[in-house]
Amino acid sequence: MDNAFDYFFKESQKSNNAFIVNTKDEITFIQLYQKCVSLACLLQKKYGSGKRILLISHNNLFFVTSYLAILKSGNIVVPVNPDIDQKNLDFIISHCEASVAFISKIIKKASSELTDIHNEDSFDTLLSASDHDEKSILCVRHEDTAEIIFTSGSTGLPKGVELSHKNLIANTSSIIKYLHLTANDRMLVVLPFYYCYGLSLLHTHLRVGGSLVLNNSFIFIGGIFRDLNLYQCTGFAGVPSHFQILIRKSKSFITMVFPALRYVTQAGGKLPSVFIQEFVNAFPQITFFVMYGQTEATARLSFLPPDILNKKVGSIGRGIPEVTLRVVNEAGDDIKPGEVGEIIAIGDNIMKGYFKDELLTSETIKEGYLYTGDLATIDDDGYIFISSRKKDFIKVGGKRISPKEIEEIILLMPEIVDCTVVGINDDLLGEAMKAIVILADDKKSDVTVKDIMMHCQKNLPLYKVPTHIEFENALKVNATGKKTKAES
């Protein structure tokens, strides 16, 4: 089947089981399916197909229904961060030549280029105008664009990752295989759906007939604990900051019991090994999946099998089912263990390209391979260990140093919640290293700059010891939960 919507609902469209199970948004699969089809019929009748339609909303039934209906209608959904600034929003609208948008009524976004804006209040009117004739909906092709997800670009303007129906289907199928998802699984969702990691949770649980619990307030950690147990969630997915906050900002997390929680997944950046070890030690019965991916790969590229987590801690694993990962040198040849090269990937999940940017697409996809920009090494068993982004190395006195290595060492101090190492100008060395450190709330008077410097000197060669230590009060994250880059 070519339409990702039909793939998602193939087994569950007639199910009376709940898909969203918490708050006023509770809805069954059959109710959601019928609502989406009705709206899709209206959208195709009113706007045709192939149009780019904006979707701006927090995680709720409005987002889910709008998103799926746009896919079903053969139009192209463009999910956008509700907190986007007006300049970038105007760029996306103009770049996509969008005139139609679904915007939640609590979000005050506007543009003169948008001629039709729909919100929750207009849903009933739209649905009543639909004849609900699913057979009238035109078919899409496997390669047709399903959605465009905008990510930050090197020029400061967002770049649009163009994903096909085939991409969504392929990545969803692969993730289900290695996570062993079933209709009995229930995911606590704290990741926004406009982010590819969040969307992968929506896609996979739709496909298997599982369910979702939506929580848009991770900052209130007590609500996370409550939802995990109240709704008997079997899964939790987070980026590194989520686990750092849970483990070291919360005094009670590692002593709590979550009887239903079967597994957790972590992606969206490298979680320092010390946090993984602390989680596994506290919850040996909960399976921990370390994963790696990019929006350009729909979501997921690799995972580390949990049964070898302790043996391969620090690794992102190997390619997910149906995806081939290689680490190559500048000549394009596979590296040997211990050497450093760039991760490249090939599979049906690799994007069509960057929307309206053939040059950047040609620089990123070569002979079918996605060049990720991530540098890594491999061990003798072929497991991949990321070193850094190509552009993230700091050059101190002519020596290239990975900030991640220094951060991992500093984070071995249990009083520290987070550490970011950045390069700063230095007249003698060209660049020097500054470590920006966040302490646990109850440890702020216990750790000094001298303590951290002594710890580094004991565990690092002298040239890798940061010359500057700076304290900050809070972990700075963006709307997806990813840590924002510290200013040097």
Secondary structure, 3 states (H helix, E strand, C coil): CCCHHHHHCCCCCCCCCEEECCHHHCEEHHHHHHHHHHHHHHHHHHHCCCCEEEEECCCCHHHHHHHHHHHHCCCEEEEECCCCCHHHHHHHHHHHCCCEEEECCCCCCCCCCCCEEECHHHHHHHHHCCCCCHHHCCCCCCCCEEEEEEECCCCCCCEEEEEEHHHHHHHHHHHHHHHCCCCCCEEEECCCCCCHHHHHHHHHHHHHCCEEEECCCCCCHHHHHHHHHHCCCCEEEECHHHHHHHHHHCCCHHHCCCCCCCEEEECCCCCCHHHHHHHHHHCCCCEEEEEECCHHHCCCCEEECHHHCCCCCCCCEEECCCEEEEEECCCCCECCCCCCEEEEEEECCCCCEECCCHHHHHHHEECCEEEEEEEEEECCCCCEEEEEECCCCEEECCEEECHHHHHHHHCCCCCEEEEEEEEEEECCCEEEEEEEEEECHHHCCCCCHHHHHHHHHHHCCHHHCCCEEEEECCCCECCCCCECCCCC
